[in-house]
Amino acid sequence: MRQFILAVVLLFIQFSIQAQELQSPSAFLGYELGTQFSRQSQVVDYFEQVQKATPQQVKLQYYGKTNERRPLLLAFVSSEENLKNLEQIRENNLKHAGVAQGNSEANNIAIVWLSYNVHGNEASSTEAAMNTIYKLLTEKQEWLKNTVVIIDPCVNPDGRDRYVNWYNETASLPYDKDQQASEHQEPWPGGRPNHYLFDLNRDWVWATQVETQARLKVYNQWLPQIHVDFHEQGIEKPYYFAPAAAPFHEIISDWQRDFQTEIGKNNAKYFDQNGWLYFTRERFDLLYPSYGDTYPTYMGAIGMTYEQAGHGRAGLGIMTDEGEELTLIDRLKHHTTSGLSTVEMASKNAAKLNLEFAKFFDNSALQTKSYVLQGNADKIERLTQLLDKHAISYGFAQGGSVSGYDYASNNEGKRSTDSEDLVVSTNQPKGKMVKVLFEAQTKLVDSLTYDITAWSIPFAYGLDALASKSLIPTSTLGKSPQLNTVSNNATGYIFKWNSLQDAQFLAELLKANIRVRFTEKPMDTQGAVYNRGSLIVIRGDNKTLADFDAQLLQISNKHQRRLIGIKSGFSTSAPDFGSPDVKLVHPPKIALLSGDYTYSLNYGEIWYFFEQELQYPVTTINTKYLYRSDLSKYDILIMPNGNYSELLNDKLLADLKDWIRAGGKLIAIDAAMRSFVDKEGFGLSLNKQEADSSKVAKKNKLIPYADREREAIKNSITGAIFKTKVDTTHPMAFGYGDDYFSLKLGADSYQLLESGYNVAYLGEDPKSVAGFVGNEAAKKLDNSLVFGEQPIGQGSVIYMVDNVLFRNFWDNGKLFFVNALFYVGAE
């Protein structure tokens, strides 16, 4: 009996020891890594197993949840000694850079952050993340003695699972490597974006998405010295790693550029040994600040993108045009190798990394010391919320005058300041990032870039700005909540209309069934003038609401809107409350097209705006069923940016036109407008360059092969800012001044409407305020439409050439969209 008990105890001890042994990904998952796509829950399970098996070397941190409630996870991997002192290492790194106060100790620990699967259908990288952590712990212990490796195995779990679930239910068994097989043809919207169909690799600065917001909190608590973003590209391109291509932003240090090259050479060594193809210094530049390589770079790190051939098209295996089979096993091996190679370089150069990292945060050479921003308080508050996400410091002016470069006049100027003016200084650790975000015109050493070339925050937020070479003293502005009271003697209440916060307030009033009006003309009442678009809530309109006062008070306080009671509807000067120019806002029923023919990113931008910002209901209609949809149920139909040439046949176009004539309002954004060019009744025509077409065609034929790509950009606009003229009397422009700075994303140019309303437009010979514009594209912009309305019968079409919801960061354009929803066409 004793022998039996002893045997059981020994067996239990042996089982316990085995249970704590670190398992390889293949052993844990039950299939060879790379022979199946792992679901995100399996990846989380594996990382939890790794922590349980090696708690002295691995610490997990759940840093947030996605919109679909999937966990966001980080793994901290290092030596046992470093893990014990992890918090001390983190604090010391921040002190070393001057981001945290206090004296730092000698810092020879390198911090490397590896981010995988920001694009959900670039799915090999998450498989590589599991392989990488396993190999670090089993084969590369020596590197961990002076390196902390932070691994984010899946930045975009919702997108990854969208792709993986589709592939797992679609793929043949065994997989079909024929490029034409259905498993290599992802359906709309694809797995690349997150839940709201945002590209998370463009969201680092704008931080609109929950994944980004959660990640930035941790990222800025650590500020790694190296950050790698793992991606995939087309199946015919082998592998890309740093060094990056030009243009480099001017604030990037020589050390950052040189060490990228050294890391690239180390990667090349291993790829050469294995006979793997790769390329460097092409296509992927370091300019636009919202990428997973540029954002870390502007925060002092060696920021890099690694791109493996594959993407969502590759599946488990695909035959390339060169006759080579590209498998998921190949892809994850390549990503594992480059990741480990990067950690190796960090370990070998830990002391130098720390030294140069600290130097980056010396901003004494920056010429601009302070950016002073003036304008609507709501817009300033929106901007401070963005700065808070990046832990960028700011203050408010103490009064007096400031001299410097004036953004509005594009010249040197002088402005008086007061305590409500925002001041953001470069005299702080993150001063270089401040320069990148706030500078009026980014210096371009090469016009051939990967993304937009203009994003200046003062223009994006609709604020007047001045860049001063002096350090402007600031103070903290204490803002007290706006607490309102209602007056039973008031005939009604009036609210100003200037910002997105005003629009959110209106949306909630309408959802609460409170009747709201707006004035189409300036209103002078009780000693104050209220501009066009001001909201008016009249007691008589809401007499059937038993709790009218309580609801209005609660909603006003929630949105911090000031209740201005008006004793009489008789104004000092017209219009009065009962004027035909004071119109009722009818809560619109809104439909939004989705699916094939729509560009998923713009659909996602609109969807996100309605659900998360405006918080107003919208019904999504899939384009597959548009032909049989009853549009009479809706007041508004929104066509996102897209290519509808195969969808809008003659019958569907005629039906759509009949719906508009009957009172419907169609909003067409960006390329969606092409469907209505030269169509009868729509009033839309392209701007055509006056030139001898035969000469142009002949010239194009003679362009050398090597020059074709660079020559093509002459016809491009890569995200440039233009100053447009605005018809402030049109309801779509209420809340705006005579000028509006618009972000133009492409070269499409439309003539001014002859029988409609040109709400915002470019005049003669327009010049960009910032960003690249090809000289041929510029010639077509004379007298061109930006925003307009074309009445058709009882309804109208709203044309929005420039997408004001692009990546949800051009904050100052959003009110045009809201006005189109609630104000245009009101009776």
Backbone hydrogen bonds, N-H to C=O, Kabsch-Sander energy under -0.5 kcal/mol:
donor,donor_aa,acceptor,acceptor_aa,energy
5,I,1,M,-2.6
6,L,2,R,-2.6
7,A,3,Q,-2.3
8,V,4,F,-2.3
9,V,5,I,-2.6
10,L,6,L,-2.7
11,L,7,A,-2.4
12,F,8,V,-2.5
13,I,9,V,-2.6
14,Q,10,L,-2.8
15,F,11,L,-2.7
16,S,12,F,-2.5
17,I,13,I,-2.4
18,Q,14,Q,-2.6
19,A,15,F,-2.5
20,Q,16,S,-1.1
20,Q,17,I,-0.5
21,E,18,Q,-1.2
28,F,24,S,-2.5
29,L,25,P,-2.9
30,G,26,S,-1.9
31,Y,26,S,-0.7
34,G,36,Q,-0.7
35,T,32,E,-2.4
38,S,36,Q,-0.5
42,Q,39,R,-0.7
43,V,39,R,-1.8
44,V,40,Q,-2.4
45,D,41,S,-2.1
46,Y,42,Q,-2.2
47,F,43,V,-2.3
48,E,44,V,-2.2
49,Q,45,D,-2.1
50,V,46,Y,-2.3
51,Q,47,F,-2.1
52,K,48,E,-2.3
53,A,49,Q,-2.2
54,T,50,V,-2.0
57,Q,54,T,-2.0
58,V,54,T,-1.6
59,K,76,F,-2.0
61,Q,74,L,-2.6
63,Y,61,Q,-0.8
63,Y,72,L,-1.6
64,G,72,L,-0.9
66,T,70,R,-2.5
69,R,66,T,-1.7
72,L,64,G,-2.8
74,L,61,Q,-2.2
75,A,151,I,-2.3
76,F,59,K,-3.2
77,V,75,A,-0.6
77,V,149,V,-2.9
78,S,57,Q,-1.9
79,S,144,L,-1.4
83,L,79,S,-2.4
84,K,80,E,-1.6
85,N,81,E,-1.1
86,L,83,L,-1.2
89,I,85,N,-2.5
90,R,86,L,-2.3
91,E,87,E,-2.5
92,N,88,Q,-2.4
93,N,89,I,-2.1
94,L,90,R,-1.8
95,K,91,E,-2.5
96,H,92,N,-2.5
97,A,93,N,-1.4
98,G,94,L,-0.5
98,G,95,K,-1.0
99,V,94,L,-2.0
100,A,94,L,-1.3
108,N,106,A,-0.7
110,A,108,N,-0.6
110,A,146,N,-2.9
112,V,110,A,-0.5
112,V,148,V,-2.7
113,W,226,I,-2.8
114,L,112,V,-0.5
114,L,150,I,-3.3
115,S,113,W,-0.6
115,S,228,V,-3.1
116,Y,152,D,-2.2
117,N,230,F,-0.6
118,V,230,F,-0.6
120,G,118,V,-0.6
120,G,191,G,-0.6
120,G,192,R,-1.7
122,E,119,H,-2.1
123,A,121,N,-1.0
125,S,122,E,-1.0
127,E,123,A,-1.0
128,A,124,S,-2.1
129,A,125,S,-2.0
130,M,126,T,-1.5
131,N,127,E,-1.7
132,T,128,A,-2.9
133,I,129,A,-2.1
134,Y,130,M,-1.6
135,K,131,N,-2.2
136,L,132,T,-2.4
137,L,133,I,-1.7
138,T,134,Y,-1.5
139,E,135,K,-2.8
140,K,135,K,-1.3
143,W,140,K,-0.8
144,L,140,K,-0.8
144,L,141,Q,-0.6
145,K,142,E,-1.1
146,N,143,W,-1.0
148,V,110,A,-3.1
149,V,77,V,-3.0
149,V,147,T,-0.6
150,I,112,V,-3.5
150,I,148,V,-0.6
151,I,75,A,-2.9
151,I,149,V,-0.6
152,D,114,L,-2.8
152,D,150,I,-0.5
155,V,116,Y,-2.7
156,N,117,N,-1.3
160,R,156,N,-2.3
161,D,157,P,-2.6
162,R,158,D,-1.7
163,Y,159,G,-2.1
164,V,160,R,-3.4
165,N,161,D,-2.6
166,W,162,R,-1.4
167,Y,163,Y,-2.9
168,N,164,V,-3.0
169,E,165,N,-1.5
170,T,166,W,-0.9
170,T,167,Y,-0.8
171,A,167,Y,-2.9
177,K,175,Y,-0.6
181,A,178,D,-1.9
184,H,181,A,-2.1
185,Q,182,S,-1.9
190,G,187,P,-1.2
194,N,198,F,-1.8
197,L,194,N,-1.9
200,L,198,F,-1.0
202,R,199,D,-2.1
203,D,200,L,-1.1
204,W,290,S,-1.7
207,A,203,D,-2.6
213,Q,209,Q,-2.6
214,A,210,V,-2.3
215,R,211,E,-2.2
216,L,212,T,-2.9
217,K,213,Q,-1.2
218,V,214,A,-1.1
219,Y,215,R,-3.1
220,N,216,L,-2.6
221,Q,218,V,-0.8
222,W,218,V,-0.8
222,W,219,Y,-1.2
223,L,219,Y,-3.7
225,Q,111,I,-1.8
226,I,111,I,-1.5
227,H,302,I,-2.2
228,V,113,W,-2.3
229,D,304,M,-2.6
230,F,115,S,-2.7
230,F,228,V,-0.6
231,H,306,Y,-3.4
233,Q,308,Q,-2.6
237,K,234,G,-1.5
240,Y,307,E,-3.1
241,F,279,F,-1.5
245,A,284,F,-2.5
249,H,286,L,-1.8
252,I,249,H,-1.8
257,R,253,S,-1.9
258,D,254,D,-3.0
259,F,255,W,-3.1
260,Q,256,Q,-1.6
261,T,257,R,-1.4
262,E,258,D,-1.8
263,I,259,F,-2.5
264,G,260,Q,-2.6
265,K,261,T,-2.3
266,N,262,E,-1.8
267,N,263,I,-2.5
268,A,264,G,-2.6
269,K,265,K,-1.8
270,Y,266,N,-1.4
271,F,267,N,-2.3
272,D,268,A,-3.1
273,Q,269,K,-1.8
274,N,270,Y,-1.3
275,G,271,F,-0.7
275,G,272,D,-0.9
276,W,271,F,-2.7
279,F,239,Y,-2.5
281,R,243,P,-2.7
284,F,282,E,-2.6
285,D,283,R,-1.1
286,L,245,A,-0.7
286,L,247,P,-1.3
291,Y,288,Y,-0.7
295,Y,291,Y,-1.9
297,T,293,D,-1.3
298,Y,294,T,-2.8
299,M,295,Y,-0.6
299,M,296,P,-0.8
300,G,297,T,-1.7
301,A,296,P,-2.8
302,I,225,Q,-2.4
303,G,301,A,-1.1
304,M,227,H,-2.3
306,Y,229,D,-2.5
307,E,240,Y,-2.4
308,Q,231,H,-2.0
308,Q,306,Y,-0.5
309,A,238,P,-2.5
310,G,233,Q,-1.8
314,A,310,G,-0.6
314,A,311,H,-1.3
315,G,311,H,-0.5
317,G,314,A,-0.8
318,I,326,L,-1.9
319,M,177,K,-2.7
320,T,318,I,-0.6
320,T,324,E,-2.9
323,G,320,T,-1.8
326,L,318,I,-3.2
326,L,324,E,-0.6
327,T,325,E,-0.6
328,L,316,L,-2.1
331,R,327,T,-2.1
332,L,328,L,-2.4
333,K,329,I,-1.7
334,H,330,D,-2.1
335,H,331,R,-2.0
336,T,332,L,-2.4
337,T,333,K,-2.5
338,S,334,H,-2.3
339,G,335,H,-2.2
340,L,336,T,-2.5
341,S,337,T,-2.4
342,T,338,S,-1.9
343,V,339,G,-1.9
344,E,340,L,-2.4
345,M,341,S,-2.0
346,A,342,T,-2.0
347,S,343,V,-2.5
348,K,344,E,-2.4
349,N,345,M,-1.2
350,A,347,S,-1.0
353,L,349,N,-2.8
354,N,350,A,-2.1
355,L,351,A,-2.1
356,E,352,K,-2.6
357,F,353,L,-2.3
358,A,354,N,-2.0
359,K,355,L,-1.5
360,F,356,E,-1.6
361,F,357,F,-0.6
361,F,358,A,-0.9
362,D,359,K,-2.0
363,N,361,F,-0.9
366,L,363,N,-1.6
369,K,468,S,-2.3
370,S,468,S,-2.0
371,Y,424,V,-2.6
372,V,370,S,-0.5
372,V,466,L,-2.8
373,L,371,Y,-0.5
373,L,422,L,-3.2
374,Q,464,D,-2.8
380,I,376,N,-2.0
381,E,377,A,-2.2
382,R,378,D,-2.3
383,L,379,K,-1.9
384,T,380,I,-2.3
385,Q,381,E,-1.9
386,L,382,R,-1.3
387,L,383,L,-2.3
388,D,384,T,-2.3
389,K,385,Q,-1.2
390,H,386,L,-0.8
390,H,387,L,-0.8
391,A,388,D,-1.3
392,I,387,L,-2.3
395,G,423,V,-2.4
396,F,475,S,-2.3
397,A,421,D,-2.4
398,Q,473,P,-0.7
400,G,417,T,-0.7
402,V,415,R,-3.1
404,G,413,G,-2.3
405,Y,467,A,-2.4
406,D,411,N,-3.3
407,Y,405,Y,-0.6
407,Y,465,A,-2.3
410,N,406,D,-1.3
411,N,406,D,-1.3
413,G,404,G,-3.3
415,R,402,V,-2.8
417,T,400,G,-2.9
421,D,418,D,-1.8
422,L,373,L,-1.8
423,V,395,G,-2.9
424,V,371,Y,-2.5
425,S,423,V,-0.5
426,T,369,K,-2.2
427,N,369,K,-0.7
428,Q,426,T,-1.9
431,G,428,Q,-2.2
434,V,430,K,-1.8
435,K,431,G,-2.2
436,V,432,K,-2.3
437,L,433,M,-2.2
438,F,434,V,-2.4
439,E,435,K,-2.2
445,V,443,K,-0.6
449,T,447,S,-1.2
453,T,718,T,-2.3
453,T,719,G,-0.7
457,I,437,L,-2.4
459,F,456,S,-0.6
460,A,456,S,-2.1
461,Y,457,I,-2.4
462,G,459,F,-0.8
463,L,458,P,-2.6
464,D,374,Q,-2.2
466,L,372,V,-1.9
467,A,405,Y,-2.6
468,S,370,S,-3.0
468,S,466,L,-0.7
472,I,470,S,-0.7
475,S,396,F,-2.1
478,G,476,T,-0.7
479,K,477,L,-0.7
480,S,478,G,-0.6
483,L,481,P,-0.9
484,N,482,Q,-0.6
488,N,486,V,-0.5
490,A,487,S,-1.4
491,T,566,I,-2.2
492,G,566,I,-1.6
493,Y,537,V,-2.6
494,I,564,I,-1.9
495,F,535,L,-2.7
503,A,499,S,-1.4
504,Q,500,L,-2.5
505,F,501,Q,-1.9
506,L,502,D,-2.2
507,A,503,A,-2.5
508,E,504,Q,-1.8
509,L,505,F,-2.0
510,L,506,L,-2.5
511,K,507,A,-2.0
512,A,508,E,-1.5
513,N,510,L,-1.7
514,I,509,L,-2.5
515,R,513,N,-0.6
517,R,536,I,-2.9
518,F,583,K,-2.2
519,T,534,S,-1.5
520,E,581,D,-3.0
523,M,530,Y,-2.9
524,D,573,S,-1.0
525,T,523,M,-0.6
525,T,528,A,-2.6
528,A,525,T,-1.6
530,Y,523,M,-3.5
533,G,519,T,-3.3
534,S,531,N,-1.9
535,L,495,F,-2.0
536,I,517,R,-3.0
537,V,493,Y,-2.8
538,I,536,I,-0.6
539,R,491,T,-2.7
540,G,491,T,-0.5
541,D,538,I,-0.6
542,N,538,I,-0.7
542,N,539,R,-1.2
543,K,540,G,-1.0
545,L,542,N,-1.6
546,A,544,T,-0.8
548,F,545,L,-1.3
551,Q,547,D,-2.7
552,L,548,F,-2.7
553,L,549,D,-2.4
554,Q,550,A,-2.4
555,I,551,Q,-2.6
556,S,552,L,-2.3
557,N,553,L,-2.4
558,K,554,Q,-2.0
559,H,555,I,-2.0
560,Q,557,N,-0.7
561,R,556,S,-2.6
564,I,494,I,-0.8
564,I,562,R,-0.7
565,G,563,L,-0.7
566,I,492,G,-3.3
567,K,565,G,-0.5
571,S,569,G,-0.8
572,T,524,D,-1.9
573,S,524,D,-1.4
577,F,569,G,-2.1
579,S,576,D,-1.8
582,V,579,S,-2.0
583,K,518,F,-2.2
583,K,581,D,-0.7
585,V,516,V,-3.1
586,H,584,L,-0.9
590,I,588,P,-0.6
591,A,636,I,-2.6
592,L,619,T,-2.7
593,L,638,I,-2.3
594,S,621,I,-2.1
598,T,595,G,-1.9
599,Y,641,N,-3.1
600,S,598,T,-0.7
602,N,599,Y,-0.6
603,Y,599,Y,-2.3
604,G,600,S,-2.7
605,E,601,L,-2.1
606,I,602,N,-2.3
607,W,603,Y,-2.8
608,Y,604,G,-3.0
609,F,605,E,-2.1
610,F,606,I,-2.3
611,E,607,W,-2.3
612,Q,608,Y,-3.2
613,E,608,Y,-0.8
613,E,609,F,-1.1
614,L,609,F,-3.3
615,Q,609,F,-0.7
615,Q,610,F,-1.0
616,Y,610,F,-1.7
619,T,590,I,-2.7
620,T,618,V,-0.5
621,I,592,L,-2.7
622,N,620,T,-0.5
623,T,594,S,-2.7
625,Y,622,N,-2.1
626,L,623,T,-1.0
628,R,625,Y,-0.9
629,S,626,L,-1.3
631,L,629,S,-1.2
633,K,630,D,-1.5
634,Y,631,L,-2.2
635,D,589,K,-2.5
636,I,589,K,-1.9
637,L,665,K,-2.4
638,I,591,A,-2.5
639,M,637,L,-0.5
639,M,667,I,-3.3
643,N,597,Y,-1.9
644,Y,642,G,-0.6
647,L,644,Y,-0.9
648,L,644,Y,-2.7
649,N,647,L,-1.8
653,L,649,N,-2.6
654,A,650,D,-2.2
655,D,651,K,-2.6
656,L,652,L,-2.4
657,K,653,L,-2.2
658,D,654,A,-2.2
659,W,655,D,-2.1
660,I,656,L,-2.0
661,R,657,K,-2.6
662,A,658,D,-1.6
663,G,660,I,-2.3
664,G,659,W,-2.1
665,K,635,D,-2.0
666,L,796,S,-2.2
667,I,637,L,-2.6
668,A,666,L,-0.6
668,A,798,I,-2.8
669,I,639,M,-2.0
670,D,800,M,-3.0
672,A,669,I,-2.1
673,M,670,D,-2.2
674,R,671,A,-1.5
675,S,672,A,-1.2
676,F,673,M,-2.2
677,V,674,R,-1.1
678,D,684,L,-3.6
679,K,676,F,-1.6
682,F,679,K,-1.9
683,G,679,K,-0.5
684,L,676,F,-0.6
687,N,749,S,-3.0
688,K,686,L,-0.5
691,A,689,Q,-1.0
693,S,691,A,-1.1
695,K,692,D,-0.6
696,V,692,D,-2.2
697,A,693,S,-2.6
698,K,694,S,-2.0
699,K,695,K,-2.5
700,N,696,V,-2.5
701,K,697,A,-1.7
702,L,698,K,-0.9
702,L,699,K,-0.8
703,I,700,N,-1.1
707,D,704,P,-1.4
708,R,704,P,-0.6
708,R,705,Y,-1.2
711,E,707,D,-2.6
712,A,708,R,-2.1
713,I,709,E,-0.8
713,I,710,R,-0.5
714,K,711,E,-1.5
715,N,712,A,-1.8
716,S,713,I,-1.7
718,T,772,F,-1.2
719,G,717,I,-1.0
720,A,744,K,-2.2
721,I,770,A,-3.0
722,F,742,S,-2.6
723,K,767,K,-0.6
724,T,722,F,-0.7
724,T,740,Y,-3.3
725,K,761,Y,-2.8
726,V,738,D,-2.3
727,D,759,V,-2.9
728,T,726,V,-1.2
730,H,727,D,-1.6
733,A,730,H,-2.4
734,F,731,P,-1.1
736,Y,733,A,-2.0
737,G,739,D,-0.5
740,Y,724,T,-1.8
742,S,722,F,-2.9
742,S,740,Y,-0.7
744,K,720,A,-3.3
744,K,742,S,-0.8
745,L,743,L,-0.6
751,Q,685,S,-2.9
752,L,783,N,-0.8
757,Y,789,E,-3.2
758,N,756,G,-0.5
759,V,757,Y,-1.1
759,V,787,F,-1.1
760,A,787,F,-2.0
761,Y,725,K,-2.0
762,L,784,S,-2.6
769,V,721,I,-3.4
770,A,721,I,-1.1
774,G,716,S,-3.2
776,E,714,K,-1.2
777,A,714,K,-2.2
778,A,774,G,-2.4
779,K,775,N,-1.0
780,K,776,E,-0.5
780,K,777,A,-1.2
781,L,778,A,-1.5
783,N,763,G,-2.1
784,S,762,L,-0.8
784,S,781,L,-0.9
785,L,750,Y,-2.3
786,V,760,A,-2.4
787,F,760,A,-2.0
788,G,799,Y,-2.2
789,E,757,Y,-2.1
790,Q,797,V,-2.8
792,I,795,G,-2.6
794,Q,661,R,-2.7
795,G,792,I,-2.1
796,S,664,G,-1.5
797,V,790,Q,-2.2
798,I,666,L,-3.7
799,Y,788,G,-2.8
799,Y,797,V,-0.6
800,M,668,A,-2.4
800,M,798,I,-0.5
801,V,786,V,-2.3
801,V,799,Y,-0.5
802,D,786,V,-0.8
804,V,802,D,-1.0
806,F,803,N,-1.4
808,N,805,L,-2.0
809,F,806,F,-1.7
810,W,806,F,-0.6
811,D,809,F,-2.2
812,N,460,A,-3.2
813,G,810,W,-1.9
814,K,811,D,-1.2
816,F,813,G,-1.0
817,F,813,G,-0.9
818,V,814,K,-2.1
819,N,815,L,-2.9
820,A,816,F,-1.9
821,L,817,F,-1.4
822,F,818,V,-2.6
823,Y,819,N,-2.2
824,V,819,N,-2.1
826,A,823,Y,-2.1
